[in-house]
Amino acid sequence: MKHERFNLLVFDWDGTLIDSIERIVTSLQYASREVCGIDLDEARARSVIGLGLHEALEHLHPELDAVDVASVADAYRQNFLYDSDVPERLFDGVVDMLQQLSAENYTLAIATGKSRPGLD
């Protein structure tokens, strides 16, 4: 059996290359507090990581209508992208791994549900 070599390697961003959990959690907590007046505990915030933002917010705040969910989402994005002082960092070894794969002529790509500004 002939083994084909893959030339394209696609990586997920959050939780695979970058440790963004604390920033996601604190941004969800901020948005819930600012828009809804709700103190969201860390465990509940962590429970929706991996869902799309609107789906996560609908799960966390089933009492909100679509307009209010959009307001919470806007507050989350503002905090996550611009106002948060919680750093995101690459997991240990990621830079070396990506450099090695690139040197071996793999094409590297990122798959994410984030918007481009969220990825940048």
Secondary structure as the mmCIF struct_conf table of DSSP 4:
data_model
#
loop_
_struct_conf.conf_type_id
_struct_conf.id
_struct_conf.beg_label_comp_id
_struct_conf.beg_label_asym_id
_struct_conf.beg_label_seq_id
_struct_conf.end_label_comp_id
_struct_conf.end_label_asym_id
_struct_conf.end_label_seq_id
HELX_LH_PP_P HELX_LH_PP_P1 LYS A 2 PHE A 6
STRN STRN1 LEU A 8 ASP A 12
BEND BEND1 TRP A 13 TRP A 13
STRN STRN2 ASP A 14 ASP A 14
TURN_TY1_P TURN_TY1_P1 GLY A 15 LEU A 17
STRN STRN3 ILE A 18 ASP A 19
HELX_RH_AL_P HELX_RH_AL_P1 ILE A 21 ALA A 31
HELX_RH_PI_P HELX_RH_PI_P1 SER A 32 CYS A 36
HELX_RH_AL_P HELX_RH_AL_P2 GLU A 42 SER A 47
TURN_TY1_P TURN_TY1_P2 VAL A 48 GLY A 50
BEND BEND2 LEU A 51 LEU A 51
HELX_RH_AL_P HELX_RH_AL_P3 LEU A 53 LEU A 60
TURN_TY1_P TURN_TY1_P3 PRO A 62 GLU A 63
HELX_RH_AL_P HELX_RH_AL_P4 ALA A 66 GLN A 78
HELX_RH_PI_P HELX_RH_PI_P2 ASN A 79 ASP A 83
HELX_LH_PP_P HELX_LH_PP_P2 VAL A 86 GLU A 88
STRN STRN4 ARG A 89 LEU A 90
HELX_LH_PP_P HELX_LH_PP_P3 PHE A 91 PHE A 91
TURN_TY1_P TURN_TY1_P4 ASP A 92 GLY A 93
HELX_RH_AL_P HELX_RH_AL_P5 VAL A 94 ALA A 103
TURN_TY1_P TURN_TY1_P5 GLU A 104 ASN A 105
STRN STRN5 THR A 107 ALA A 111
BEND BEND3 GLY A 113 LYS A 114
HELX_RH_AL_P HELX_RH_AL_P6 ARG A 116 LEU A 119
#
